[in-house]
Amino acid sequence: MVATIVASLATSVLASSVSHSSPSTSLFFTKLRSSSGLRFSFAVDHLCSRRAKFMAHTLARATLGLTQPTNIEHPKFQNSILKKLDDLLGGLLAEAFSEEEFTGKAGQSTVLRLTGLGSKRVGLVGLGQSASSPAAFRGLGEAVAATAKIAQASCVAIVLASSEGLSYESKLNTASAIASGTVLGIYEDNRYKSESKKPQLKYVDILGLGTGPELEKKLKYVEYVSYAIIFGRELVNSPANVLTPAALAVEASAIASLYSDVLSANILTAEQCEELKMGSYLGVAAASANPPHFIHLCYKPPSGPIKANGGYNIKTGPGCSIEIMKIDMGGSAAVLGATKALGQIKPPGVEVHFIVASCENMISGTGMRPGDIVTASNGKTIEVNNTDAEGRLTLADALVYASNQGAEKIVDLATLTGACIVALGPSIAGVFTPSDDLAKEVFEASEVSGENCWRMPLEESYWESMKSGVADMVNTGGRQGGAITAALFLKQFVDEKVQWMHIDLTGPVWNDKKRVATAFGISTLVEWVLKNSS
């Protein structure tokens, strides 16, 4: 059983835990003696100078060390650091557990103010009885970040109780999850606020979970993915009057320029898309004063040939239109965020294509009307019976384009249907694929990332509701099974030889409580590509 304590250093915070008889918990301090451990710092540099409110392309640096605390017997606590800390505090922690009725259940927390010890606060955060998943420890990091903000902490130290029983691999994964949660938890997107407070937290020490090159490698990976998630969140948080299709193309090109050793960019204009006969995609863009930009980024490893046998030639091809509801470009943000992370990680032996069909769905005399018929680039005709179901129309040509690149595997992500939220709620993405092998790969990746996905049926009999009397299909069926019929629509534009998956992330793309984007999907995409690299 895991329990965690967090104590903060001189306006800072530390984490540790309780005995096996109690659920997991955490504690916070405000000043602690200097200790070596896993340390990382925070720094943010924004990407595009022409707009001060554009996305953050952030670098963080890490210094790693190992804490080897002195073993001190204590009747209540198992963790040696926690025992020593409780002794130094004159039994304050043991008292807090009893008098504050702190049981250590998940989500429970308490913060105590200290006097005369050079430390300002000590806090406890519960992890629950069986905290072992990446999501649980990422949640701990987020809780530490939240407490650090309130305490205006500048340095945080975190210790897990019962960490002695963790395997080496578990310690690496636990440390990386805590680090990820802290980085993401401390960040706030204040670009559009007239007044904002900068977080005071500068350093985080994770104690007792080891040291060495493997841990350093893990932390570097956390850095790349965490700041890619921040980048993705900023994309989704940006309003449509700032993040136009042209502006999104600028961001994509900037990523390719930053990592030009492995990334290249090809931005197709409306004229080029017309030459490719992308009638479905261009139909959505027809009413907007802002022209569409079809984004194609390609990752190729820095050296060595692509493996033709045994390895995978992966093409990841999602795309969503940008409209008034800014979360509708959540799939695009996931793709570009994953591109940014992989440009830094540089996995070998795999080629990845990132495709975003960027456009605006507006209203004007040149726009689509109900009943219009458009022709996709694979020749199939679509009767538009709902102009608000435009995401699947842009995806149709994006999927054809991806298939034409010689894709072996395609994963598309889109905030496609409200029906998926009705089916799975706000925190779980719906996964649709006819390929069991691809499903296995992506679900293994999502388990590592901690992003919740659920496989949904592709019920072929539902296709009857998608048939048109005058075209090959309509773009929406009835209300029942709306997420399934949307996936069946997309299936019409994928080569049968290609392993394909559609992820409907309408629910988890947005944190309704905090009113901000989550950048769901980035971690899973990155993990999936890494699992397919040599």
Secondary structure as UniProt FT lines:
FT   STRAND          3..9
FT   TURN            10..11
FT   STRAND          12..15
FT   TURN            20..21
FT   STRAND          38..41
FT   TURN            49..50
FT   TURN            52..53
FT   STRAND          62..63
FT   HELIX           80..88
FT   TURN            89..90
FT   HELIX           92..99
FT   TURN            100..101
FT   TURN            106..107
FT   STRAND          109..113
FT   STRAND          121..125
FT   TURN            129..130
FT   HELIX           134..151
FT   STRAND          155..161
FT   HELIX           163..165
FT   HELIX           168..186
FT   TURN            191..192
FT   STRAND          203..207
FT   HELIX           213..237
FT   TURN            240..242
FT   HELIX           245..258
FT   TURN            259..262
FT   STRAND          263..268
FT   HELIX           270..275
FT   TURN            276..277
FT   HELIX           279..285
FT   TURN            286..287
FT   STRAND          293..299
FT   HELIX           326..329
FT   HELIX           330..345
FT   STRAND          352..358
FT   TURN            365..366
FT   TURN            370..371
FT   STRAND          373..375
FT   TURN            377..378
FT   STRAND          381..383
FT   TURN            387..388
FT   HELIX           391..404
FT   TURN            405..406
FT   STRAND          409..414
FT   HELIX           418..424
FT   STRAND          429..432
FT   HELIX           436..449
FT   STRAND          453..455
FT   HELIX           460..466
FT   STRAND          473..474
FT   TURN            480..481
FT   HELIX           482..491
FT   TURN            492..493
FT   TURN            496..497
FT   STRAND          499..504
FT   TURN            506..509
FT   STRAND          510..511
FT   TURN            512..515
FT   STRAND          516..517
FT   TURN            520..521
FT   HELIX           522..532
//
